[in-house]
């Protein structure tokens, strides 16, 4: 399924977190928090400015990002969990 976000929205695929601690302890699924990092799967064209011109997004498809804990709306696409969020919910981009 091909999805294209609108305006300043971004579609993010959450990155899986380690199932073991650095000491070797296995963390059960019920005790894990959802990671706050992901990979940008798709971006919208950008927000419309007051002057009628489109303001492009600062992130692009493929960027690894950190986002706010309760950011966006979780959806399933082809059985894989994704998050739709606004660019304002993204805290940082890293390499």
C-alpha positions in Angstrom: 0.0 0.0 0.0 1.4 3.4 -0.9 0.7 6.2 1.5 1.5 9.9 1.0 1.2 12.1 4.1 -0.3 15.5 3.7 1.1 19.0 4.6 3.7 18.8 7.4 2.9 15.2 8.4 5.5 12.4 8.6 5.0 8.6 8.5 7.5 6.9 10.9 8.5 3.3 11.3 9.4 2.7 14.9 12.9 1.1 15.5 12.9 -2.0 17.6 14.6 -1.8 20.9 17.1 -4.3 22.4 15.5 -7.2 24.2 18.5 -7.6 26.6 20.2 -5.1 28.9 24.0 -4.5 28.7 24.3 -6.9 31.7 22.6 -9.7 29.8 19.2 -9.6 31.5 16.3 -10.3 29.1 13.5 -7.8 29.3 10.0 -9.2 28.8 7.6 -7.5 26.3 5.2 -6.4 29.1 8.0 -4.5 30.9 9.4 -2.7 27.9 8.6 0.9 26.9 8.1 1.7 23.3 11.2 3.3 21.8 11.1 7.0 21.0 13.2 6.6 17.8 12.3 5.7 14.3 13.0 5.9 10.6 11.0 8.3 8.4 9.1 6.2 5.9 7.3 9.0 4.0 6.9 12.8 4.2 4.3 15.3 3.1 5.1 18.3 0.9 5.3 20.8 3.7 3.1 23.4 5.5 1.6 26.4 3.7 3.0 29.7 4.9 1.1 32.9 5.4 2.3 34.1 2.1 0.8 31.1 0.3 4.2 29.5 -0.4 4.9 26.0 0.8 7.5 25.6 3.6 9.5 22.4 3.0 10.1 19.9 5.8 13.4 19.6 7.5 13.4 15.8 7.5 13.4 13.5 4.5 12.6 9.8 3.8 15.2 7.6 5.4 16.2 9.9 8.3 16.6 8.4 11.7 14.7 10.6 14.2 13.9 11.0 17.9 10.4 12.0 18.7 8.2 12.9 21.7 6.9 10.1 23.9 3.2 10.6 23.1 3.7 11.9 19.6 1.4 11.0 16.7 -1.2 8.5 15.9 -0.3 4.8 15.7 -1.6 2.9 12.6 -1.0 -0.5 11.0 -0.1 -0.7 7.4 0.2 -4.2 5.9 0.5 -5.6 9.4 3.4 -3.3 10.4 3.0 -0.6 13.1 3.7 3.0 11.9 3.2 6.4 13.5 1.7 9.5 11.7 3.0 12.7 13.3 3.5 16.3 12.6 7.1 17.6 12.0 6.7 19.6 15.3 6.7 16.3 17.3 10.2 15.4 16.0 12.9 16.4 18.5 16.1 15.5 16.5 17.6 13.9 13.5 20.7 11.8 13.8 23.0 9.8 11.6 
